Amino acid sequence: MTNRPPSEPDSSQRTALGFDEFIAILVAFSAIGAILFWSLSRRDSSWNLNGLLSASSSPSPSVQPNQVSPSLNPKAEPNVVPNNILPYSPPEAVVEPKTPSFPNSTAPSRAVLPPTQIIPIPAPLLQPQTPVSPSAGLEPSIKSSALPLVTPAKQKSIIPPPIAFNDVPANFWGRRFIDVLSSRSILKGFPDYSFRPNQPVNRAEFAAIVQRAFDQEPSKTAIAFQDVPAKFWATPAIDRAISAGFLTGYPKKTFKPQENISRVQVLVALVSGLNLKAPTSPNNILSVYKDAKDIPTYAIGKVAAATTNGLVVNYPNPQILAPNKVASRAEVAAMIHQALVKRGKLEAISSPNIVRAVRRRSPPQASPSASPEISRTPKAKSSPGGSP
């Protein structure tokens, strides 16, 4: 018996799939369908299928791959699942997501919108964005509400309180004049905190007071007096008083700095320095004084001008001028104060000792038939030693 090769197996029909293979294939297709449905039903789909489906009906902005549209204020949208954007995938256009409809789809699909939707404003494509400073948004409001520029006012000078001199009581007649001048350092006291209001004033002291009180521009050339040494303490003040026109010297280039100054010389010096004009009828004005006859002739016009401008202060009787009396420190303070009031440097104060000029009517002229009255005019007096 010969060995026969084994016969080839007859080609039989392919057996049908088993139950396990059918279940596996069904599960695989179900998984693939679920993944497709899940990806298509998502609101923020990275495939941009809504743009592709609606391309035939409405034009959409052209977005090139690998390019992201810049926005002014990028904000994170709520309810966004992390890690849901594929690499190198452009974002969707700014349109509300629509539910994709498929003809063969039986499962309902709805797009669920978040409670609050923030749609960013797209900027022009392919244009670099200018960096904005954090305070850029505040600049328009700052410019619109900017306050007008105010030039700072000039700082006013602070006047210190007056010096409380221990020999000037509160009821002293010249207390108010002394307080005003001492607070401005025009008049000073002595080391023992005294003022000595009744002490006489010499010509050198008066020149120093005038220099501190007035800022008069010099109009004359200073005189080199023989009796005023160059190193004398009052030499600068005397030169300024002479050049400003307040004081004059005596013959032979003498000044007599240690000589006490009289009340009439104080008034003449103030009227001359302030350049006050004499009135037309000085005798009519000087009639307010009971001792007007004691006024030197050279000073009649000056004293009348001083009376008209309120420079005369008489104590205790305003009608008694006492022109030839030596002026005290309190009287000089009162007259200097009134001169500064006339210059507009100080405010006026009320005092019963300030003389107010009263113009009196001239007496009626006598009739031609009446015999004229002959009046003898006394001989004019000359100022002793020159004018002050």
VENCOR-V760957 format. One record per run of one state. SS is the DSSP state (H for helix, E for strand, L for the rest). FROM is the first residue (numbers start at 1). TO is the last residue. Records with the same first field share a line. If there is no record, write none. Layout:
BEGIN
SS: FROM-TO, FROM-TO
END
This chain:
BEGIN
L: 1-18, 42-48, 54-70, 72-121, 123-135, 145-174, 184-199, 201-201, 214-234, 244-249, 251-253, 255-259, 261-261, 275-281, 287-291, 295-296, 309-312, 314-325, 327-327, 343-353, 355-388
H: 19-41, 49-53, 136-144, 175-183, 203-213, 235-243, 263-274, 282-286, 292-294, 297-308, 329-342
E: 71-71, 122-122, 200-200, 202-202, 250-250, 254-254, 260-260, 262-262, 313-313, 326-326, 328-328, 354-354
END
